[in-house]
Amino acid sequence: MANYYQLAYGAGGGLSFDLNIGDFCSHFKLDSVKTLNSLKFLELDEYLAFNESVFLPSRLKFMVMNEQLYNFQIQNQGWDPFIKALLRSYGGAFENYVNIREFDLAKRANLNVQQVIEGLKQLNEFKILNYEQQTDTPQVTWLKPRQDAKALYINKKVIDERKANYRIKMEAVFSYAEQKTCRSILLLAYFNEMKAPKCGVCDVCLEEKRQKNPAQLFDTITNEIFQLLTKEALSTGSLVSGIFTGTEKEKIETIRILLDSGKIKFTGDKLNLK
Ligand SMILES: [Zn+2]
């Protein structure tokens, strides 16, 4: 990245640059996801600050002293009105960068905005001032000057910890999808809660109950059917949707068995107790 911005060793501290990730990655043939993650690590170790998108207004700072600027004005009469407009508006720009608005400057200098921008760019080239145009592209800021790669300290412990954490979480996700373990237990394992009890209500728990004891499932569904039909006669559809336990197939199978054994019967199109 230092090469990309043509930063010399020891330079760059506090400077910000536009960061076009696409261009940067294709320039060095890097993978963009890996690059973004690497930036995050450099940020963690406080080498860089990386803003995915910030709006920075245009700003400028004079790079010459008052007197040198005056000499320039005398020698380049054409620039005199423009520089006067600059000085009237941004007198503080000898000491610090000041935010400017090209639009305001254009009105004061009796120019259009494009002429103002061109003028500022030229003064920038003459090294009279530094002009940085507004941007809302991602920015990378060098918090420290460029270091020799050998002197770079990357906190490997943090990276290893994050890798390990990530692995545990990914494994939990895969287990969730594949394994026949209670969903609740797997979900809580993802959040590092390792001693959760079975929930008893997720699809895995219900399937387990079903396989352990089909007779109990049948009894539970039968009880529910009796309770429902004690209140009122119901159509098959209403009865099935009123039963909590089991799959639709298991509910219908139970109703069929109860019909066959004569424990419930049809009256018209409704089921009721015998
Ligand atoms: Zn469960």
Residues whose N, C-alpha, C, O or C-beta is under 5 A from the ligand:
A	BS01	ZN	C182 R183 S184 K198 C199 G200 V201 C202 C205
